[in-house]
Amino acid sequence: MELNKQISQHNYYLFLWHAVFLALAINFMDMDTIIPAMMLDAGGVLPVIFPFLGGWIITEFGFTKFFVLFMLIIFSSFYFICKIDCQK
């Protein structure tokens, strides 16, 4: 297999992706660091996972289906907020 510019560029992007993912994984190993503590205080793991999941949904199904899913999540959060306020 010949190494051309396109393959080299693809390998470079994969290397950067791996480096970022590894840096985040190492950072999240220690719960005393600021980023995991902020993420868990901000709503758990969903704010961390949703951008990655959203990117995959956009590339696989298109922006329209992602937007519909996003709006369903937003409206369901309004329902649960109202349900919490009503129980008081």
Buried (B, 14 or more C-beta within 10 A) or exposed (E): EEEEEEEEEEEEEEEEEEEEEEEEEEEBEEEEEEEBEEBEEEEEEEEBEBEEEBEEBBEEEEEEEBEEBBEEEEEEEEEEEEEEEEEE
